[in-house]
């Protein structure tokens, strides 16, 4: 089966075989202007050619020596290439961009890698926050202390006791003059009400005069009122009362009262 098509650029008319046109997905390359077009979409009616061929040549108009447009069209068909040339890459060229589109499997791999990286960063962020807030976490959940201690053993760090000034209280304080001149001895008990060991606080001792004015103020670090450094590192044991005694050199002052406070620097 043959069909007639026309080039949209130069107007050249061709006769094509339908099977050959299907083989190249309907694409035709004009042999005159090299234009590539859809041959099936550019079909023309072959009646024009048959009508022109059927007209009688009466020779009445001898002055009309030039070919008519219809005969010119026939001449193009007779003299032009009966079988248009087909570009070997005519089909693949318009769709070459498809080769740059990632395949679904590659896209899925990238998505899984992205999720894995996001999950890893989230876990690291949570671990970092848990380490920064370890004192509050251990105070609120005492069972987590063993986890932090194990982590420090693996990382080579020292797990210091947490600080919670609200969990400590001073009880049974007394201040007396010693046998040494200008020296006082302070006795008090430090109670830990929490379920975990707490860091020893700093101690502030204030001596007051008869008018309740401050005559002496001393701040003692744990190393100054504890018997050993080991006690400081262990902290105040959970739910215990620690008796503490400390001597103060106050000079030649007369104190009518005193005040003892604890705090964390």
C-alpha positions as CSV (number, residue, x, y, z in Angstrom):
1,X,0.0,0.0,0.0
2,X,1.4,3.4,-1.0
3,X,0.6,6.8,0.3
4,X,1.4,10.4,-0.7
5,X,3.0,12.9,1.7
6,X,4.3,16.4,1.3
7,X,7.4,18.0,3.0
8,X,6.1,20.9,5.2
9,X,9.2,23.0,4.5
10,X,9.8,22.9,0.8
11,X,6.6,21.3,-0.4
12,X,8.2,18.4,-2.2
13,X,5.7,15.5,-2.7
14,X,6.7,11.9,-2.2
15,X,5.0,8.5,-2.7
16,X,5.8,6.1,0.2
17,X,5.2,2.5,1.1
18,X,3.2,2.2,4.3
19,X,5.2,-0.7,5.6
20,X,8.5,1.2,5.2
21,X,6.9,4.2,6.9
22,X,5.9,2.1,9.9
23,X,9.4,0.6,10.1
24,X,10.8,4.1,10.9
25,X,7.9,5.1,13.2
26,X,6.5,7.5,10.6
27,X,9.5,9.8,10.4
28,X,10.6,10.9,6.9
29,X,13.7,12.9,5.8
30,X,13.2,15.1,2.8
31,X,15.7,14.4,0.1
32,X,15.5,18.0,-1.1
33,X,15.8,20.2,2.1
34,X,16.8,17.5,4.6
35,X,13.8,18.3,6.8
36,X,12.6,15.5,9.1
37,X,8.8,15.3,9.4
38,X,6.0,12.9,10.2
39,X,5.0,11.4,6.9
40,X,1.7,10.0,8.1
41,X,0.6,13.4,9.5
42,X,1.5,15.1,6.2
43,X,-0.4,12.9,3.8
44,X,-2.1,14.6,0.8
45,X,-4.9,13.3,-1.4
46,X,-3.6,11.5,-4.6
47,X,-6.6,12.8,-6.5
48,X,-4.6,15.8,-7.6
49,X,-2.2,13.6,-9.5
50,X,-4.8,11.5,-11.2
51,X,-6.8,14.5,-12.3
52,X,-3.8,16.1,-13.9
53,X,-2.9,12.9,-15.7
54,X,-6.4,12.6,-17.1
55,X,-6.6,16.1,-18.6
56,X,-6.5,16.0,-22.5
57,X,-3.7,17.8,-24.2
58,X,-5.7,19.8,-26.9
59,X,-2.8,22.0,-27.8
60,X,-5.2,25.0,-28.0
61,X,-2.9,27.3,-26.1
62,X,0.4,27.1,-27.8
63,X,1.7,30.1,-26.0
64,X,1.5,28.4,-22.6
65,X,4.9,26.7,-22.8
66,X,5.6,26.5,-19.1
67,X,4.3,23.6,-17.1
68,X,1.2,24.1,-14.9
69,X,1.5,23.8,-11.2
70,X,-0.2,20.4,-11.3
71,X,2.3,19.2,-13.9
72,X,5.2,20.6,-11.9
73,X,4.0,18.6,-9.0
74,X,3.9,15.5,-11.1
75,X,7.4,16.3,-12.4
76,X,8.6,16.5,-8.8
77,X,7.2,13.1,-8.2
78,X,8.6,11.6,-11.3
79,X,12.0,13.2,-11.1
80,X,12.3,13.4,-7.3
81,X,13.4,10.5,-5.2
82,X,10.6,8.0,-5.1
83,X,11.8,6.6,-1.8
84,X,12.8,9.3,0.7
85,X,16.0,8.8,2.6
86,X,15.6,7.9,6.3
87,X,18.0,9.2,8.9
88,X,19.4,6.2,10.8
89,X,19.2,8.1,14.1
90,X,15.9,9.9,13.4
91,X,14.0,8.0,16.2
92,X,16.6,8.0,18.9
93,X,17.7,11.6,18.5
94,X,14.5,13.3,19.7
95,X,14.5,11.1,22.8
96,X,18.3,11.2,23.7
97,X,17.5,12.9,27.0
98,X,16.0,9.7,28.3
99,X,19.5,8.3,28.7
100,X,20.2,11.0,31.3
101,X,17.2,10.2,33.6
102,X,18.3,8.1,36.6
103,X,16.9,4.6,36.7
104,X,14.4,3.9,39.6
105,X,16.9,1.5,41.3
106,X,19.6,4.2,41.5
107,X,17.0,6.7,42.8
108,X,15.9,4.3,45.5
109,X,19.5,3.7,46.6
110,X,20.1,7.4,47.0
111,X,16.9,7.7,49.0
112,X,18.0,4.9,51.4
113,X,21.4,6.5,51.8
114,X,19.8,9.8,52.6
115,X,17.6,8.2,55.2
116,X,20.6,6.4,56.7
117,X,22.7,9.6,57.0
118,X,19.7,11.5,58.6
119,X,19.2,8.7,61.1
120,X,22.9,8.6,62.0
121,X,23.0,12.4,62.5
122,X,19.9,12.3,64.7
123,X,21.4,9.5,66.9
124,X,24.6,11.5,67.3
125,X,22.7,14.6,68.2
126,X,20.7,12.8,70.8
127,X,23.8,11.2,72.3
128,X,25.5,14.6,72.5
129,X,22.5,16.2,74.2
130,X,22.4,13.3,76.6
131,X,26.0,13.8,77.5
132,X,25.7,17.5,78.1
133,X,22.7,17.0,80.3
134,X,24.0,13.9,82.1
135,X,23.8,15.5,85.6
136,X,20.1,16.3,85.2
137,X,19.4,12.9,83.6
138,X,21.2,10.9,86.3
139,X,19.5,13.0,89.0
140,X,16.1,12.4,87.5
141,X,16.7,8.7,86.5
142,X,19.3,7.2,88.9
143,X,19.5,4.0,86.9
144,X,21.2,5.8,84.1
145,X,24.2,6.4,86.2
146,X,25.5,2.9,85.4
147,X,25.2,3.6,81.7
148,X,27.2,6.8,81.9
149,X,29.8,5.1,84.1
150,X,30.2,2.3,81.5
151,X,30.4,4.8,78.7
152,X,33.2,6.7,80.5
153,X,35.1,3.5,81.1
154,X,35.1,2.9,77.3
155,X,35.9,6.5,76.4
156,X,38.6,6.9,79.0
157,X,36.8,9.8,80.9
158,X,35.8,10.3,84.5
159,X,32.2,10.4,85.5
160,X,31.9,13.1,88.2
161,X,29.0,13.0,90.6
162,X,26.1,15.2,89.4
163,X,25.2,18.5,91.0
164,X,21.9,19.1,92.7
165,X,21.9,21.7,95.4
166,X,18.2,21.0,96.2
167,X,19.1,17.4,97.1
168,X,21.5,18.5,99.9
169,X,20.8,20.0,103.3
170,X,22.8,21.1,106.3
171,X,21.7,19.7,109.6
172,X,22.9,19.9,113.3
173,X,25.4,22.7,113.1
174,X,27.6,23.9,116.0
175,X,30.5,26.3,116.4
176,X,32.9,26.2,119.4
177,X,36.1,27.7,120.5
178,X,39.1,25.4,120.4
179,X,42.1,25.3,122.8
180,X,44.1,27.2,120.2
181,X,43.7,31.0,120.3
182,X,41.7,32.6,117.5
183,X,40.6,29.3,116.2
184,X,37.0,27.9,115.9
185,X,35.8,24.5,115.1
186,X,32.6,24.1,113.0
187,X,30.6,20.8,113.2
188,X,27.7,20.1,110.8
189,X,26.0,17.2,109.0
190,X,25.5,17.2,105.2
191,X,22.4,15.2,104.2
192,X,21.9,13.8,100.6
193,X,18.2,13.2,100.0
194,X,18.6,12.0,96.4
195,X,18.8,8.5,95.1
196,X,22.3,9.1,93.6
197,X,25.6,10.3,94.9
198,X,25.9,14.1,94.6
199,X,29.0,16.3,94.3
200,X,30.2,18.0,97.4
201,X,29.3,21.7,97.4
202,X,31.4,24.7,98.4
203,X,30.9,25.9,102.0
204,X,30.3,29.5,103.1
205,X,30.8,30.3,106.8
206,X,29.9,33.8,107.9
207,X,30.5,35.1,111.4
208,X,28.2,37.9,112.6
209,X,28.8,40.6,115.2
210,X,26.5,41.8,118.0
211,X,24.6,44.0,115.6
212,X,24.2,41.1,113.1
213,X,26.8,42.7,110.9
214,X,29.4,40.5,109.0
215,X,32.7,40.4,110.7
216,X,34.3,37.3,108.9
217,X,33.3,35.4,105.8
218,X,35.1,32.3,104.6
219,X,34.4,30.2,101.5
220,X,35.8,26.6,101.7
221,X,36.2,24.3,98.7
222,X,35.5,20.5,99.3
223,X,39.2,19.8,99.3
224,X,39.5,22.2,102.3
225,X,36.9,20.6,104.6
226,X,37.0,16.9,103.5
227,X,39.5,14.4,104.9
228,X,40.7,13.1,101.5
229,X,40.5,13.7,97.8
230,X,38.9,10.3,97.3
231,X,35.9,11.4,99.3
232,X,35.5,14.4,97.0
233,X,35.6,12.3,93.9
234,X,33.0,9.8,95.2
235,X,30.6,12.5,96.2
236,X,28.0,12.5,99.0
237,X,26.6,8.9,99.0
238,X,22.9,8.6,98.1
239,X,20.4,9.0,101.0
240,X,23.1,9.4,103.7
241,X,24.2,11.9,106.3
242,X,27.9,12.8,106.4
243,X,29.3,14.4,109.6
244,X,31.9,17.1,108.8
245,X,34.2,19.1,111.1
246,X,36.4,22.0,110.0
247,X,38.6,24.4,111.9
248,X,38.6,28.1,111.1
249,X,41.3,30.7,111.9
250,X,39.3,33.9,112.5
251,X,41.8,36.1,114.2
252,X,41.0,38.4,117.1
253,X,37.3,39.0,116.3
254,X,34.3,38.7,118.5
255,X,31.5,36.7,116.9
256,X,28.0,36.6,118.4
257,X,26.4,34.4,115.8
258,X,27.3,32.5,112.6
259,X,25.7,31.3,109.3
260,X,26.6,28.3,107.2
261,X,25.5,27.9,103.6
262,X,26.3,25.6,100.7
263,X,26.4,26.3,97.0
264,X,27.9,25.2,93.7
265,X,30.2,27.7,92.0
